[in-house]
Amino acid sequence: MSTKISIVNINDYESIPDAIVAAIRMIEEDFHFDILNCKNILLKPNLLRATKDACTQPIFVEGVIKYLKEIGVAMENVSIGDSPGQIKISAEQIAKKISLLEVCEKASIKFINFERDTPVHHVIEGALRLKDYYVSNPVNECDLLINLPKLKTHGEATITGAIKNYWGIIPGGLKAKYHLLGRNPEQFGEALADNFSWVVKNKPNRLIVYDLIRVMQGTMGPVSGTMKKWDLILVGTDELALDVIALEIGKFKGLKHVPHLKNTFERRLGEGDLDKIEIVGLSLEEARILALKFKVPGRTMTRFASFITRSIVYKVTKKIPILKKEICVKCGQCFEVCPINAIDFKIGEYPKYLRKVCISCLCCMEMCPQQAIEIKLRGFGGLFHSY
């Protein structure tokens, strides 16, 4: 067996945190890393929208924290963060609305908005779509990445789960821009696999705790689809194997019908062969009995969603920095922090933004000491721009 996954039924334990601890302990002997030697542990939840069904549940984070405390991890070494890429709301605001921020404060772990740090530039060797790449600095710096995905359908990617949750490590407006690299679901799947290939190469220490307690299905996922109760938790260290098993539980063949899973398998970035995945805890057959069939969007729907995202949504909702000259003191700080040299600045003059170069990372706004930069949406005029 090349990888091991645990499956537990939450009803077999006194609480969801207890079930999570048990699921992690079932596979901890197979960890290829020592958690106690990791001094920068980052939890990556799914904070898509300020509604509980669309996000990693706070109690799920409580379970991971419970495990870390039990094995002796100092909470000062643990942080949690995300970059949802929403138009008017930050990850921290979402966390507050779903009561996740309260869990973090109680446990004394730091919450990080990925968009508040300058992103780090990388070149992804062997990438099919996403070669020139920026990743959030907290992800770049962590030495253990704990992925907390939630199984949901996705209009463009078919499903969002363990691999797709890493799309949130790309800061802010860049996610929308990178969507343009996939002109159809298959090409977008290649971009998702490119992003995941960076994770595999640069973040070898990973643990995935997968929420299958209530899954979201149907054409309205990943925001407001129909919720179905499965009462299951999966834990492992191989994202592809976890996604494949999650979908097998829902009687759906992921490698055949989900482009980014198929592409990941073809690149050998994870294990998708059921015969090479060892399952402990509940058997796959027992889990299938508990779970209802997982209903995903059809091929026509995913292609339509891809067209809408690429042709309209990004162009209209691209965030652009606007200088408030009445406040600006011409200090040049925005010029200094811009990772892509999209700001032209001369001493004694106002900075000028190079719209065609700007990647909408918003570092200039976050770092401006005078708060002289505001963000606006490009609006429908963006439909006539090629950038």
C-alpha positions in Angstrom: 0.0 0.0 0.0 1.4 3.4 -1.0 -0.8 5.6 1.3 -3.1 5.2 4.2 -6.4 6.9 4.9 -8.6 6.7 8.0 -12.4 6.9 7.8 -14.5 7.4 11.0 -18.1 7.8 11.8 -18.6 10.8 14.2 -21.5 9.0 15.8 -19.0 6.4 17.2 -17.4 9.1 19.4 -18.6 11.5 22.1 -17.9 14.6 20.0 -16.6 15.7 16.6 -13.3 16.8 18.1 -12.9 13.3 19.7 -13.6 11.7 16.3 -11.0 13.9 14.6 -8.4 13.0 17.2 -9.1 9.3 16.7 -9.0 9.6 12.9 -5.6 11.3 13.0 -4.1 8.8 15.5 -5.1 5.9 13.3 -2.5 7.0 10.7 0.1 9.0 12.7 2.5 6.1 12.6 2.7 6.6 8.9 3.6 10.3 9.1 6.9 11.0 7.3 7.4 14.1 9.4 7.7 14.8 13.2 5.0 17.3 14.1 6.8 18.2 17.3 9.8 19.4 15.3 7.6 21.7 13.2 7.8 25.3 14.5 5.5 26.9 11.9 2.3 24.9 11.6 -0.4 26.5 9.3 -4.0 25.4 9.2 -5.7 26.0 5.8 -9.5 25.9 6.1 -12.0 26.6 3.3 -13.3 30.1 4.0 -15.3 30.8 0.8 -18.3 32.8 2.0 -19.7 34.0 5.4 -22.1 31.1 5.6 -21.3 28.0 7.7 -22.3 25.5 5.0 -19.8 27.0 2.6 -16.9 26.9 5.1 -14.8 24.6 7.2 -16.7 24.3 10.5 -15.2 25.9 13.6 -15.7 22.6 15.5 -13.5 20.9 12.9 -10.7 23.3 13.7 -11.3 22.6 17.4 -10.7 18.9 16.7 -7.3 19.6 15.1 -6.3 21.9 17.9 -7.3 19.3 20.4 -5.0 16.7 18.7 -2.1 19.2 18.5 -2.4 20.0 22.2 -2.6 16.4 23.2 0.7 15.5 21.5 2.4 18.6 23.0 2.5 21.2 20.2 2.9 24.7 21.6 0.0 26.9 20.3 2.5 29.7 19.6 3.7 27.6 16.7 0.3 27.3 15.2 -1.6 29.7 12.9 -4.6 29.6 10.6 -5.4 31.5 7.5 -6.9 31.7 4.1 -7.5 34.0 1.1 -11.1 33.7 -0.2 -10.7 36.3 -2.9 -14.1 37.8 -2.2 -14.9 41.3 -3.4 -15.7 43.1 -0.2 -14.9 40.7 2.7 -11.7 39.3 4.1 -10.9 35.9 5.4 -10.8 37.3 8.9 -14.3 38.8 8.5 -15.6 35.5 7.3 -13.9 33.7 10.2 -15.6 36.1 12.6 -19.1 35.7 11.2 -18.9 31.9 11.4 -17.4 32.0 14.9 -14.1 30.5 13.8 -12.2 33.6 15.0 -13.6 32.9 18.5 -12.1 29.4 18.4 -8.7 30.8 17.4 -8.7 33.4 20.2 -9.7 30.8 22.7 -6.9 28.5 21.7 -4.4 31.4 21.4 -3.5 30.7 17.8 -2.9 33.5 15.3 -5.3 34.1 12.4 -3.7 35.3 9.2 -5.2 37.1 6.3 -3.0 35.8 3.4 -3.5 39.1 1.5 -1.8 41.2 4.1 1.7 39.9 3.2 3.6 40.5 -0.1 3.2 37.3 -2.1 6.2 35.2 -3.1 7.1 34.6 -6.7 7.9 31.2 -8.0 8.3 29.5 -11.3 6.5 26.1 -11.5 8.6 23.8 -13.6 6.7 21.5 -15.8 3.5 23.6 -15.5 0.9 23.3 -18.2 -1.0 26.6 -17.5 0.4 28.2 -14.3 4.1 28.6 -14.8 4.6 32.2 -13.5 3.2 31.9 -10.0 2.7 33.8 -6.8 1.9 32.2 -3.5 0.9 33.7 -0.1 3.9 34.3 2.1 2.5 32.4 5.2 2.1 29.3 3.1 5.6 29.8 1.6 7.1 30.0 5.1 5.3 27.2 7.0 7.0 23.8 7.7 3.7 21.9 8.2 0.6 22.6 6.2 -2.7 21.2 7.6 -5.4 21.2 5.0 -9.0 21.3 6.2 -11.2 20.8 3.1 -14.9 20.3 2.8 -16.5 18.2 0.1 -18.7 20.4 -2.2 -19.7 20.5 -5.8 -18.2 23.3 -7.9 -19.7 24.8 -11.0 -16.4 25.1 -12.9 -14.1 22.4 -11.3 -16.9 19.8 -10.7 -15.9 19.3 -7.1 -13.9 21.2 -4.5 -12.0 19.1 -1.9 -8.5 18.4 -0.8 -6.7 19.5 -3.9 -9.0 22.4 -4.9 -8.7 23.8 -1.4 -5.1 24.8 -2.1 -6.4 27.3 -4.7 -6.8 29.5 -1.6 -3.0 29.7 -1.1 -3.0 32.1 -4.1 -3.5 35.6 -2.7 -6.5 37.8 -3.5 -7.2 38.9 -7.0 -4.6 36.6 -8.5 -7.0 33.7 -8.2 -9.5 35.4 -10.5 -6.7 36.2 -12.9 -5.4 32.6 -12.9 -8.9 31.5 -13.8 -8.3 33.0 -17.2 -5.6 30.4 -17.9 -8.3 27.7 -18.3 -10.7 28.3 -21.1 -12.7 25.2 -20.3 -13.0 22.8 -17.3 -10.2 20.6 -18.7 -7.7 23.5 -18.9 -8.8 24.9 -15.6 -8.2 21.4 -14.2 -4.6 21.7 -15.5 -4.2 25.0 -13.7 -5.4 23.5 -10.5 -3.0 20.6 -10.9 -0.2 23.1 -11.6 -1.0 24.8 -8.3 -1.0 21.5 -6.5 2.3 20.5 -8.1 3.9 23.5 -6.3 2.4 22.3 -3.0 3.8 18.7 -3.6 7.3 20.0 -4.4 7.6 22.8 -1.8 5.4 21.6 1.1 6.3 17.9 1.7 5.0 18.0 5.3 1.2 17.9 4.9 -1.8 16.5 6.8 -5.3 16.6 5.5 -8.4 16.4 7.8 -11.4 16.1 5.5 -14.9 17.2 6.4 -17.5 14.7 5.1 -19.9 15.4 8.0 -22.3 17.4 5.8 -21.4 17.6 2.1 -22.7 20.1 -0.4 -24.0 18.8 -3.8 -25.9 20.0 -6.8 -25.5 22.8 -9.3 -25.4 25.6 -6.6 -22.2 24.4 -5.0 -19.8 25.5 -3.6 -21.7 28.3 -2.0 -25.4 27.4 -1.6 -25.9 23.8 -2.8 -28.0 21.1 -1.1 -26.5 19.8 2.1 -26.5 16.0 2.7 -25.5 14.4 6.0 -22.8 11.7 5.8 -21.3 12.0 9.3 -17.8 11.0 8.2 -14.3 12.3 8.6 -11.3 11.3 6.4 -7.7 11.8 7.4 -4.6 11.2 5.3 -1.4 12.7 3.8 -2.3 12.2 0.1 -4.8 14.7 -1.3 -5.6 12.8 -4.5 -6.2 9.6 -2.6 -8.5 11.4 -0.2 -10.5 13.1 -3.0 -10.8 9.8 -4.8 -12.0 8.0 -1.7 -14.4 10.8 -0.7 -16.0 10.5 -4.2 -16.0 6.7 -4.1 -18.0 6.9 -0.8 -20.5 9.0 -2.8 -20.6 6.5 -5.6 -18.9 8.8 -8.1 -15.8 8.1 -10.2 -13.6 11.1 -9.6 -10.6 10.2 -11.9 -12.9 9.8 -14.8 -15.1 12.8 -14.4 -13.1 15.5 -12.5 -10.5 17.1 -14.7 -8.1 18.2 -12.0 -8.1 14.8 -10.3 -7.4 13.1 -13.6 -4.6 15.5 -14.4 -3.1 15.1 -11.0 -3.2 11.3 -11.3 -1.6 11.4 -14.8 1.3 13.5 -13.4 1.8 11.1 -10.5 1.3 13.8 -7.9 -0.7 11.5 -5.7 -2.2 8.0 -5.5 -5.5 7.4 -7.3 -5.4 3.6 -7.6 -7.9 2.1 -5.1 -5.7 -1.0 -4.8 -2.8 1.1 -3.5 -4.8 3.0 -0.8 -5.0 1.3 2.6 -8.1 2.2 4.5 -8.3 1.9 8.3 -11.3 2.6 10.6 -14.5 2.1 8.7 -14.2 0.1 5.4 -15.1 1.8 2.1 -18.1 -0.5 1.9 -19.3 0.6 5.4 -18.8 4.3 4.5 -20.8 3.9 1.3 -23.7 2.6 3.2 -23.8 5.7 5.4 -23.5 8.2 2.5 -26.1 9.2 0.0 -25.1 9.4 -3.7 -23.1 12.5 -4.5 -24.7 14.5 -7.3 -22.4 16.8 -9.3 -23.0 19.3 -12.1 -23.1 17.9 -15.6 -20.5 18.6 -18.2 -22.6 21.3 -19.9 -23.0 23.2 -16.6 -19.3 23.1 -15.9 -18.4 24.4 -19.3 -21.0 27.2 -19.0 -19.6 28.2 -15.6 -16.1 28.3 -17.0 -17.2 30.6 -19.8 -19.0 33.0 -17.4 -16.0 33.1 -15.0 -13.5 33.7 -17.8 -15.5 36.1 -19.9 -17.4 38.1 -17.5 -16.8 37.7 -13.7 -13.0 38.3 -13.7 -13.2 41.3 -16.1 -15.9 43.0 -14.1 -14.8 42.2 -10.6 -11.0 42.8 -11.0 -9.9 44.9 -8.1 -7.9 48.0 -9.0 -6.0 50.4 -6.6 -7.2 54.0 -6.6 -4.9 56.7 -5.1 -6.5 59.3 -2.8 -4.2 62.2 -3.6 -5.6 64.4 -0.8 -4.1 61.9 1.7 -1.0 60.6 -0.2 2.3 62.1 1.1 4.3 60.7 -1.8 6.4 58.5 0.4 6.9 55.7 -2.2 6.1 52.9 0.2 3.6 51.4 -2.3 6.3 51.4 -4.9 8.7 49.6 -2.5 6.3 46.8 -1.7 4.8 46.1 -5.1 6.1 42.6 -6.0 5.5 43.0 -9.8 6.8 46.6 -10.4 3.4 47.8 -11.4 3.9 51.2 -9.8 5.8 54.0 -11.4 7.2 56.4 -8.8 9.5 59.4 -8.8 10.5 61.3 -5.7 8.2 64.2 -5.0 5.5 63.0 -7.4 2.4 60.9 -6.9 2.7 57.2 -7.8 1.2 56.0 -11.0 -0.4 52.5 -11.4 0.4 50.5 -14.4 -3.0 48.8 -15.0 -1.8 46.2 -17.5 0.9 45.1 -15.1 -1.0 45.1 -11.8 -1.9 41.6 -10.5 -4.4 42.9 -7.9 -2.5 41.5 -5.0 -3.4 44.6 -3.0 -0.1 44.8 -1.2 0.1 48.6 -1.9 -3.2 49.1 -0.1 -2.3 46.9 2.9 1.1 48.6 3.4 0.2 52.2 2.8 1.0 54.0 6.1 -1.4 56.9 5.2 -4.3 54.6 4.0 -4.2 56.7 0.9 -5.1 53.8 -1.4 -8.6 52.4 -1.8 -9.8 49.4 -3.9 -12.5 49.6 -6.4 -14.0 47.0 -8.8 -13.2 47.6 -12.5 -16.9 47.3 -13.3 -18.5 46.6 -16.7 -15.9 48.8 -18.4 -13.6 45.8 -17.8 -15.4 43.8 -20.4 -13.6 45.9 -23.0 -10.1 45.3 -21.6 -7.8 42.5 -22.5 -6.1 42.4 -19.1 
